[in-house]
């Protein structure tokens, strides 16, 4: 007999025309924004966040002052090292291709990190893709208390496309 009627993952496609991406999220997202300091410059970062089960799925977008490659690189490094620092892990990443909605791809970074986070030093697994495109740097990430089924990770990352 099945317990409960609602699925843990209620996938829906979210289009963010202002920030130039589309992604599938496993629940209705909430939004947040803040200023972050990258290389001595304050830049706005907005987030769309959805929680499902014991995981948080989020897409963060840093709006850059220009599409200068050095600025893009500094923002990518800031996000990569920040994610790793949050779980006391090395900021290891591999190159991956991020699809464009109009066709084609752009190079990005993919990370899978495991470690301890927070005051309680609880186990966390972080899956992330980082990419710079124009005047934006994107961080698509899943933060979970345990490794997730690969199909849920794939659903999220395979749906992430830039405009």
C-alpha positions in Angstrom: 0.0 0.0 0.0 1.4 3.4 -0.9 1.8 5.9 1.9 0.7 9.4 0.8 -0.3 10.7 -2.6 2.0 13.6 -3.3 5.3 12.9 -4.9 8.6 14.2 -3.4 9.5 15.7 -6.8 6.8 17.7 -8.5 8.9 18.9 -11.5 7.9 22.1 -13.3 9.7 24.1 -15.9 10.7 27.6 -14.8 11.6 30.2 -17.4 13.5 33.2 -16.0 13.4 35.7 -18.9 15.1 38.5 -16.9 18.1 36.4 -16.2 18.1 34.3 -19.4 17.6 30.7 -18.4 15.1 27.9 -18.1 15.3 25.0 -15.7 13.1 22.2 -14.2 12.6 22.6 -10.5 11.1 19.9 -8.2 8.7 22.3 -6.4 7.4 25.8 -6.7 10.4 28.1 -6.3 11.0 31.0 -3.9 13.3 33.9 -4.8 16.0 35.7 -2.9 18.6 38.3 -3.8 21.6 39.9 -2.2 24.8 41.7 -2.9 28.1 39.8 -3.1 31.6 41.2 -3.2 33.7 39.8 -6.1 37.2 41.3 -6.6 36.3 44.3 -4.5 33.1 45.1 -6.5 29.6 44.6 -5.2 27.4 42.6 -7.6 23.7 41.6 -7.3 23.0 37.8 -7.1 19.5 36.5 -7.4 18.4 33.0 -6.6 15.5 30.8 -7.4 15.2 28.0 -4.8 13.1 24.9 -4.5 13.1 22.3 -1.8 12.2 18.6 -2.3 12.9 15.8 0.1 16.2 16.5 1.8 17.6 18.6 -0.9 17.6 22.2 -2.0 17.7 23.0 -5.8 18.8 26.5 -6.7 19.9 28.6 -9.6 21.8 31.7 -8.7 22.6 34.4 -11.2 25.3 37.0 -10.7 24.7 40.1 -12.8 28.1 41.4 -13.9 29.0 45.0 -14.7 30.3 43.9 -18.1 30.9 40.7 -20.2 34.7 41.1 -19.7 36.3 37.6 -19.6 38.4 38.6 -16.5 35.2 39.6 -14.6 33.5 36.4 -15.7 36.5 34.3 -14.5 36.7 36.1 -11.1 32.9 35.5 -10.6 33.3 31.8 -11.5 36.3 31.4 -9.2 34.3 33.1 -6.3 31.3 30.7 -6.7 33.5 27.6 -7.2 35.6 28.2 -4.1 32.6 29.3 -2.0 30.7 26.1 -2.7 33.8 24.0 -1.8 34.5 26.1 1.3 30.9 25.5 2.5 31.5 21.8 2.8 35.3 22.0 3.6 36.2 20.3 0.3 38.7 21.0 -2.5 37.3 23.2 -5.3 37.7 20.5 -7.9 35.7 20.9 -11.1 35.6 19.4 -14.6 34.7 21.1 -17.8 31.1 20.4 -19.1 29.0 21.8 -21.9 26.0 23.9 -21.0 23.2 24.0 -23.6 21.8 27.1 -25.2 18.1 27.2 -25.8 18.7 28.5 -29.4 21.1 25.6 -30.1 24.8 25.1 -29.4 26.6 25.1 -26.1 29.0 27.1 -23.9 31.7 25.7 -21.7 31.1 25.5 -18.0 32.3 23.8 -14.9 30.7 20.8 -13.1 31.4 19.9 -9.4 30.3 17.1 -7.1 31.5 17.7 -3.5 30.9 16.0 -0.2 31.7 17.2 3.2 30.4 18.6 6.5 28.5 21.9 6.6 26.9 24.2 9.2 27.4 24.6 12.9 26.3 21.0 13.4 28.9 19.7 10.9 26.2 17.7 9.1 27.0 15.6 6.0 26.2 17.4 2.7 26.6 16.5 -1.0 26.8 19.4 -3.4 26.2 19.0 -7.1 26.8 22.2 -9.1 27.3 23.6 -12.6 28.8 27.0 -13.1 28.9 29.0 -16.3 29.5 32.5 -17.6 27.4 33.8 -20.5 27.4 37.5 -21.4 26.9 39.7 -18.4 25.8 36.8 -16.2 27.4 34.0 -14.2 25.1 31.2 -13.3 25.3 28.6 -10.4 22.9 25.7 -10.8 23.3 23.7 -7.6 21.7 20.9 -5.5 22.6 20.7 -1.9 21.5 17.5 -0.2 21.9 15.7 3.1 22.7 12.5 1.2 23.5 11.6 -2.4 20.4 11.8 -4.6 19.2 9.3 -7.2 21.0 10.1 -10.4 17.7 10.6 -12.3 16.8 13.6 -10.1 20.3 15.1 -10.6 20.0 14.6 -14.3 16.5 16.0 -14.5 17.7 19.3 -13.0 21.0 19.7 -14.9 19.8 18.4 -18.3 16.9 20.9 -18.2 19.2 23.9 -17.4 19.6 26.0 -20.6 20.7 29.5 -21.2 19.1 32.0 -23.6 
